[in-house]
């Protein structure tokens, strides 16, 4: 019996159980593309047909019909394709192209490509995305799980499966390491679930998982049944069962949850959760565990602890012990991310008062805002900088807001006043409607007494012109508020740019 590839132990990033979706294909005549990412294994239904042919649990395209009636050669470039949005973006370690029950109608070969598109309107963005080859054209077997290792350390959000020349694939499994956008998570601040699979946590190992997989402990969403949790066999004699979770990032646990939903006659009598901070240490060498909580358990219940937790500082791993054995549906561990030193933020904190005020005024033209922010230093992290920046902005009055508005160049002006402005307004400056924008902006200024303020980053000139025209007829009071909201967005983006430049 051949050894299973190690990547099969990693989560399926494309599974619809985690939000994966087949979003586009060139053909799905016999069976729809959505089947490709179903979490459940493919099934066979004897003698079941649709008005298009045999019912198949997979994605199946029609046969290629060449004009000359000659089938494509093995080296033909004729192919069908399907694009899958990963439910959990990350680094792909391996894929399984499962042709279950496709025996005489499977593709001859396949190839796989990846792209990184963090745009809510990904269907449009994918038209210009750069596709990276993850799997060169490779032969397939019918009614088989065709496993292929992938050697690429980039983060991907989408994959494209090409099949040559046509045929059916039951499932596409994309196994890998989850890589969230930590910059966004850190900027939001507040506690996050450090044990969440979608944030990159991983259940490294466990003492036993006879009835349910250890990976179920940290899956998204509630448990659907006992089969959707982690359950051990019945222990006989001394000892207890356990599982070790590597957290998504080091952090201080503020709130802990162990859920025994659906476990009624087989829940643990007691639990113990311990933590340790050991970044990069192999699981077999972890030591120095400190207890967070030890408690009796009840059946079919979400057990939540916060003030009861011991304060042991930041941890990178949790060890969940169940006494003596039994089942746990989910583990949640909300916490504050450990402080991450930022060279740019440290440089901002170290500037003199006048230098800091001048640097901050590049982000927002209000002198009172910049002075208050300079006085509020040192900032603990980027999340604190953004939070205090926004709170300070909304504490100011109309005169301060108007001062900030006046510091901006006009949308559609031929030349922006700074590199930041030029970059933000590139869509307007390079547009054929730039003159119309400039004209509408003058009308807006005449009506309301201040410039049209909009967060231009990523927006087209046509979209900004439509927005400007819509706002032109509104009351000045309403526009003051709208402009202040747009300024808050601009300031947030520029604070990121500032600490990036200072790094």
Number of C-alpha atoms within 10 A of each C-alpha: 3 4 5 9 11 11 21 18 12 19 21 28 29 30 26 20 17 20 14 24 22 24 14 16 18 12 17 20 14 22 24 17 30 20 23 29 30 22 17 11 13 18 12 12 11 9 7 10 11 10 7 10 11 14 17 25 27 29 26 27 26 16 13 17 10 9 7 6 8 9 13 16 10 11 10 10 11 14 19 22 21 21 22 25 28 23 21 26 26 24 21 27 20 23 25 19 23 26 27 24 21 22 13 10 18 25 25 17 19 21 19 23 18 25 20 21 20 13 11 8 9 16 14 10 13 16 8 9 13 12 16 16 16 22 19 12 16 14 13 20 17 19 17 17 18 17 17 17 17 20 12 16 11 13 19 24 24 28 24 22 20 21 27 26 24 24 23 29 31 28 26 25 22 26 25 24 24 25 20 17 12 12 11 10 15 19 17 15 16 13 18 22 25 29 30 23 25 24 24 20 24 25 22 18 17 19 13 20 20 12 16 20 17 29 24 20 28 27 24 16 10 13 19 11 11 19 16 21 29 25 27 24 15 13 14 9 7 7 11 18 23 22 21 22 26 24 24 24 22 23 24 23 27 20 19 22 15 21 25 27 23 21 22 15 11 19 25 25 15 17 21 16 22 20 25 22 21 19 14 9 12 9 14 8 7 15 12 10 17 18 17 20 17 17 12 12 19 18 19 17 17 17 17 14 16 13 10 13 16 15 13 16 15 20 25 23 30 24 22 21 21 25 19 20 24 25 29 33 30 26 23 20 23 21 22 20 22 14 14 11 11 16 14 18 23 17 14 24 18 13 14 11 16 12 13 20 21 16 19 25 21 17 23 26 22 22 17 19 25 24 17 16 22 24 13 14 17 15 17 15 17 23 18 17 20 21 14 16 22 18 11 16 23 14 9 13 9 12 10 16 23 18 16 21 24 15 15 18 19 22 32 26 18 15 13 19 13 12 9 15 18 17 14 20 26 20 21 26 21 13 15 11 16 20 16 15 25 18 14 19 24 17 17 20 14 11 15 17 13 19 22 27 24 21 18 21 15 11 15 15 24 17 12 20 21 11 13 20 15 10 16 18 12 12 11 16 9 10 18 20 13 16 20 20 18 17 24 21 16 19 23 18 16 18 21 18 14 18 18 13 11 14 12
